[in-house]
């Protein structure tokens, strides 16, 4: 029987939890290091007490960069079996977190199924579910309705919830002043903005933040402070709207810590490459080292169909500069609900970005797989290369689809293969080309 309520409370009382032990083993850190970082708020271990199938992971800039996968049904694409296939594929491909962003139908059975069966961390955005759960238009919902949905998700077992607490009535004035090209592109933020505009009330997630903290403390749900004002285009990056919200989120981080509630902070968005490192540094300062969870960042606005690549470029820079958690972006971003193949491509792109950043940061063990790959390539050992490849099935399929005449090499170089030539030369063998 646990004698603490949250991972942070345990850490501050000097208790190393089973979850901390598992994270330490994965990260090649000591349990005491993990405990200290959780106590300081620099690492979170999202682990709802009701999520029995969870294989816990830690999120923090000194740990391996983690990947989140967004999925869920919409009115136009509502096959939950397809979504479960995406979940299984995502876990198999190494994603550490799944966010259910479903916005149609009876969402609770799928959410509960995730928390019952999925070993990855499960996250949600409760404001999406409010209209669906109550089956009422946005303007008829009360502040209490929104808070009750947060409790519902906590009871169902979700490990972290995105809450857009930093949006306030001043934001409404800024957006109405028309200083932004893209206004608000956060779906949750836009719903809160619309509700505030129609009712004249303040943001319920800010007004009732203390009650939300009580809920999150009871179930050990990590709060992910949503960035309603994240830039949706390069022109809006690092503007007063974005930075003003970040300052408010910094205050909310401290209030969560005061109640032993774990918290991370969400960030941009569309950001030019030369601004990414500064954004990461500013967040670390304002939010006192709380883990940063970024969407992308996307480094250009003109690549629909390829935004998994633009996000991977930005994600690698962001993670190298201090971001701890990357929300994947798929080729369908800005275009459609991602299908199974889109999800796969998005995960692979994000994992490449995360791994590249971990190497640059010197995360323990990060480069070992790369070194084993180099050894396999030097020996032209293809089976060993498949074992080290991030996506061995694709690598193997590409090679086999263009099989070489010279089996030890590939069809790009054949007997002109540099590795083959050097190996033979060093062994004193004849190097036959023709």
C-alpha positions in Angstrom: 0.0 0.0 0.0 1.6 3.3 -1.1 1.9 5.8 1.7 2.2 8.8 -0.7 -0.2 10.4 -3.2 2.0 11.6 -6.1 5.4 10.8 -7.4 6.5 14.3 -6.5 5.3 13.9 -2.9 7.2 10.6 -2.6 10.3 12.1 -4.1 10.2 15.1 -1.7 9.8 12.7 1.3 12.9 10.8 0.2 10.9 7.8 -1.1 12.1 6.0 -4.3 8.9 4.6 -5.9 8.8 1.5 -8.1 8.2 3.8 -11.0 11.4 5.7 -10.3 13.3 2.4 -10.1 12.0 1.4 -13.5 12.8 4.8 -15.0 16.3 4.8 -13.5 17.0 1.4 -15.1 15.8 2.6 -18.5 17.8 5.8 -18.4 21.1 4.3 -16.9 20.7 6.7 -14.0 20.6 5.9 -10.3 17.2 5.8 -8.5 18.4 8.6 -6.3 19.1 10.8 -9.3 15.6 10.2 -10.6 14.1 10.9 -7.2 16.0 14.2 -6.9 14.9 15.4 -10.3 11.3 14.4 -9.7 11.4 16.3 -6.3 12.7 19.4 -8.1 10.1 19.2 -10.8 12.7 18.7 -13.5 11.5 15.2 -14.3 7.9 14.0 -14.4 6.7 10.4 -14.4 3.1 10.5 -15.6 1.6 7.5 -13.9 -2.1 7.6 -12.9 -2.8 5.3 -10.0 -5.6 3.7 -12.1 -3.4 2.9 -15.2 -2.5 -0.6 -14.2 -0.9 -1.6 -17.6 1.5 1.3 -17.6 5.2 0.8 -18.3 6.4 4.1 -16.8 8.8 6.5 -18.4 10.4 9.7 -17.2 10.3 13.0 -19.1 13.0 15.6 -18.5 15.7 17.2 -20.5 18.5 15.2 -18.8 16.8 11.9 -19.9 16.2 10.4 -23.3 13.9 12.5 -25.4 10.4 11.0 -25.4 7.9 10.8 -28.3 4.1 11.4 -28.1 1.6 10.2 -30.8 -1.7 12.0 -31.3 -4.6 10.0 -32.5 -8.4 9.6 -32.1 -11.5 9.6 -34.1 -13.3 12.6 -35.7 -16.7 13.1 -37.3 -15.2 12.3 -40.7 -13.0 9.4 -39.6 -14.6 7.4 -36.8 -13.3 3.8 -36.9 -12.0 3.0 -33.4 -10.5 -0.3 -34.6 -8.2 1.7 -36.9 -7.2 3.9 -34.0 -6.3 0.9 -31.9 -4.2 -0.4 -34.8 -2.4 2.9 -34.7 -1.9 2.6 -31.0 -0.3 -0.9 -31.3 1.9 0.3 -34.2 3.0 3.3 -32.2 4.0 1.3 -29.2 5.8 -1.2 -31.4 7.7 1.6 -33.1 8.9 2.9 -29.7 6.5 5.8 -28.9 6.3 6.4 -25.1 3.0 8.3 -25.0 -0.4 8.2 -26.8 -2.7 11.2 -26.7 -6.4 10.4 -27.4 -7.8 13.5 -29.1 -11.1 12.0 -30.1 -13.8 14.5 -30.9 -16.8 12.4 -32.0 -19.2 9.8 -30.5 -18.9 8.0 -27.2 -15.2 8.6 -26.3 -15.1 7.0 -22.9 -15.0 3.3 -23.9 -11.9 3.9 -26.1 -10.2 6.0 -23.5 -10.8 3.3 -20.9 -9.6 0.6 -23.2 -6.4 2.6 -23.7 -5.8 2.9 -20.0 -6.6 -0.8 -19.5 -4.4 -2.2 -22.3 -1.8 0.4 -23.4 1.6 0.3 -21.7 2.5 3.8 -23.0 1.5 6.9 -21.1 -2.0 8.1 -22.0 -2.8 11.8 -22.4 -6.0 13.7 -23.2 -7.3 17.2 -23.7 -10.5 17.3 -21.6 -11.9 20.4 -23.2 -12.2 18.5 -26.5 -14.4 15.9 -24.7 -16.7 18.4 -23.0 -19.1 19.1 -25.9 -19.1 15.4 -26.9 -19.6 14.1 -23.3 -22.5 16.4 -22.5 -23.8 16.5 -26.1 -24.5 20.2 -25.7 -23.3 23.2 -27.7 -20.2 25.1 -26.3 -22.1 28.2 -25.1 -24.4 26.1 -22.9 -21.6 24.5 -20.9 -20.7 25.8 -17.5 -17.3 26.2 -15.8 -18.3 23.2 -13.6 -19.0 21.1 -16.7 -15.3 21.5 -17.8 -13.9 20.7 -14.4 -16.1 17.6 -14.1 -14.7 16.3 -17.4 -11.2 16.7 -16.0 -12.2 14.5 -13.0 -13.8 12.0 -15.4 -10.6 11.6 -17.4 -8.6 11.2 -14.2 -10.9 8.5 -13.0 -10.6 6.7 -16.3 -6.9 6.4 -15.8 -5.2 9.0 -18.1 -1.7 9.9 -17.0 -1.5 13.5 -18.2 -4.0 16.1 -19.3 -3.5 19.1 -21.4 -5.2 22.1 -19.9 -5.1 25.6 -21.5 -4.9 27.5 -18.2 -2.8 30.4 -19.4 -5.4 31.9 -21.8 -7.2 34.9 -20.2 -9.4 37.8 -21.2 -6.4 39.9 -22.1 -5.7 37.3 -24.8 -9.1 38.0 -26.3 -8.2 41.7 -26.6 -4.9 40.9 -28.2 -6.4 38.6 -30.8 -9.2 41.0 -31.5 -6.6 43.7 -32.1 -5.5 41.7 -35.1 -1.8 41.7 -34.6 -1.4 38.0 -35.5 -1.6 36.4 -39.0 -2.9 33.1 -37.7 -4.7 34.2 -34.5 -5.0 30.9 -32.4 -4.3 27.6 -34.0 -4.6 25.5 -30.8 -7.9 23.6 -31.0 -8.3 23.5 -27.2 -7.3 27.1 -26.9 -9.8 28.1 -29.6 -12.6 26.3 -27.8 -11.8 28.1 -24.5 -11.5 31.4 -26.4 -14.9 30.9 -28.0 -16.5 29.9 -24.7 -15.1 33.0 -23.0 -16.2 35.2 -25.8 -19.7 33.9 -25.8 -20.2 33.8 -22.0 -18.2 36.8 -20.9 -16.6 34.6 -18.2 -12.9 34.0 -17.4 -11.1 30.8 -18.4 -12.5 28.1 -16.1 -9.3 26.1 -16.1 -7.6 29.2 -14.6 -10.4 30.1 -12.3 -10.7 26.7 -10.8 -7.0 25.7 -11.1 -6.8 24.9 -7.4 -9.7 22.4 -7.7 -8.0 20.9 -10.7 -4.8 20.5 -8.7 -6.8 18.6 -6.0 -8.1 16.2 -8.7 -4.6 15.7 -10.2 -3.1 15.1 -6.8 -5.7 12.5 -5.9 -5.0 10.4 -9.0 -1.4 11.5 -9.6 -2.3 13.0 -13.0 0.5 15.1 -14.5 -0.7 18.5 -15.8 0.5 19.5 -19.3 0.0 23.2 -19.4 -1.2 23.8 -22.9 0.1 26.6 -25.1 -3.1 28.1 -26.5 -1.1 31.0 -28.0 1.5 28.9 -29.7 2.4 30.4 -33.1 0.7 28.8 -36.1 3.0 30.4 -38.6 6.6 31.8 -38.6 5.3 35.3 -38.6 3.7 34.8 -35.1 6.7 33.1 -33.5 8.0 34.6 -30.2 5.4 37.4 -30.2 3.9 39.1 -27.1 0.9 36.8 -27.1 3.0 33.6 -27.0 5.5 35.0 -24.4 2.8 36.6 -22.3 1.1 33.2 -21.9 4.4 31.5 -21.1 4.9 33.9 -18.2 1.4 33.0 -16.8 2.3 29.3 -17.2 5.4 29.8 -15.2 3.3 31.0 -12.3 1.0 28.0 -12.6 4.0 25.6 -12.6 4.9 26.9 -9.1 1.3 26.6 -7.9 1.2 22.9 -9.0 4.5 22.2 -7.3 3.2 23.7 -4.1 0.6 20.9 -4.1 3.1 18.2 -5.1 1.4 17.9 -8.5 3.7 17.0 -11.4 3.6 19.5 -14.3 5.1 20.0 -17.8 4.8 22.9 -20.2 3.8 22.8 -23.8 5.5 25.0 -26.4 5.5 26.0 -30.0 4.5 25.5 -32.8 5.9 27.1 -35.9 9.3 28.7 -35.2 12.2 29.7 -37.4 15.3 27.6 -36.8 17.3 30.6 -35.4 14.7 31.2 -32.7 14.3 27.7 -31.4 17.2 27.6 -28.9 16.2 31.0 -27.5 12.6 29.7 -27.0 13.9 26.6 -25.1 16.1 28.7 -22.9 13.3 31.2 -22.1 11.0 28.4 -21.1 13.6 26.8 -18.8 14.1 30.2 -17.1 10.4 31.2 -16.8 9.2 27.7 -15.8 12.1 26.9 -13.5 13.2 23.8 -15.4 9.9 22.1 -15.7 10.0 19.7 -18.7 9.1 21.2 -22.1 6.8 19.4 -24.5 6.9 20.8 -28.0 4.9 20.3 -31.2 7.6 20.2 -33.8 8.6 23.0 -33.9 7.9 23.3 -37.6 10.6 25.4 -39.2 8.7 26.4 -42.4 5.1 26.9 -43.4 5.2 25.7 -47.0 5.6 22.0 -46.7 2.1 20.4 -46.4 2.5 16.7 -47.0 6.0 16.8 -45.6 5.5 18.4 -42.3 6.9 15.4 -40.5 10.2 16.5 -42.0 9.9 20.1 -41.1 8.9 19.1 -37.5 11.8 16.6 -37.2 14.3 19.4 -38.2 12.8 21.7 -35.5 12.4 18.9 -33.0 16.1 17.9 -33.2 17.1 21.5 -32.5 14.6 21.9 -29.7 15.5 18.7 -27.9 19.2 19.4 -28.2 18.5 22.8 -26.7 16.4 21.5 -23.8 13.0 20.2 -24.8 12.2 16.9 -23.2 9.2 15.6 -25.1 8.4 15.8 -28.8 4.8 15.6 -30.1 5.1 13.8 -33.4 3.9 15.5 -36.6 2.7 13.4 -39.6 2.6 14.0 -43.4 -1.1 14.7 -42.9 -0.5 17.7 -40.6 -2.7 20.6 -41.8 -4.4 18.3 -44.3 -6.3 15.4 -42.8 -6.6 12.8 -40.0 -3.5 10.7 -40.3 -3.9 7.1 -41.5 -1.8 4.2 -40.3 1.0 4.9 -42.7 1.1 8.6 -41.8 1.4 7.7 -38.1 4.3 5.4 -38.9 6.1 8.0 -40.9 5.5 10.6 -38.2 6.9 8.4 -35.4 10.0 7.5 -37.4 10.8 11.1 -38.2 10.3 12.1 -34.5 12.4 9.2 -33.3 15.2 10.2 -35.6 15.0 13.8 -34.2 14.9 12.6 -30.6 17.8 10.2 -31.1 20.0 12.8 -32.9 19.4 15.2 -30.0 20.2 12.6 -27.4 23.5 12.0 -29.0 24.3 15.7 -29.1 23.3 16.0 -25.4 25.4 13.1 -24.3 22.5 11.1 -22.9 24.0 7.9 -21.4 24.1 5.1 -24.0 22.6 7.2 -26.8 25.4 6.6 -29.3 25.9 2.9 -28.6 23.5 1.7 -31.3 25.1 4.0 -33.8 28.6 2.6 -33.0 27.2 -0.9 -33.5 25.8 0.1 -36.8 29.1 1.5 -37.9 30.8 -1.8 -37.0 28.2 -3.8 -39.0 28.6 -1.5 -42.0 32.4 -1.8 -41.9 32.0 -5.6 -42.1 29.3 -5.4 -44.7 27.2 -7.5 -42.3 23.7 -6.9 -43.5 21.9 -9.0 -40.9 23.6 -7.0 -38.1 22.6 -3.8 -39.8 19.0 -4.8 -39.7 19.3 -5.4 -36.0 20.5 -1.9 -35.4 18.3 0.0 -37.8 15.6 2.2 -36.5 13.1 0.8 -38.9 14.6 -2.6 -40.1 11.6 -3.7 -42.2 11.8 -0.6 -44.4 15.6 -0.8 -44.7 15.5 -4.5 -45.6 12.7 -3.9 -48.1 14.5 -1.1 -49.9 17.6 -3.2 -50.3 15.7 -6.3 -51.5 13.6 -4.3 -54.0 16.8 -3.4 -55.8 18.9 -6.4 -55.1 22.6 -6.1 -56.2 24.5 -8.4 -58.4 27.3 -8.4 -55.9 25.5 -9.7 -52.8 27.9 -8.3 -50.2 27.4 -4.7 -51.5 24.3 -2.7 -52.6 23.1 -1.8 -56.0 24.3 1.8 -55.7 28.0 0.9 -55.9 28.3 -2.8 -56.6 32.0 -3.6 -56.9 32.8 0.1 -56.6 31.8 -0.1 -53.0 34.3 1.9 -50.9 33.9 -0.4 -47.9 34.6 -3.5 -50.0 37.6 -1.9 -51.6 39.2 -0.7 -48.4 38.6 -4.0 -46.6 40.2 -6.0 -49.5 43.1 -3.5 -49.7 43.8 -3.7 -46.0 43.7 -7.5 -46.2 46.2 -7.5 -49.1 43.6 -9.0 -51.5 43.0 -8.3 -55.2 40.4 -5.6 -55.7 38.4 -6.8 -58.8 36.2 -4.1 -60.3 35.4 -5.3 -63.8 
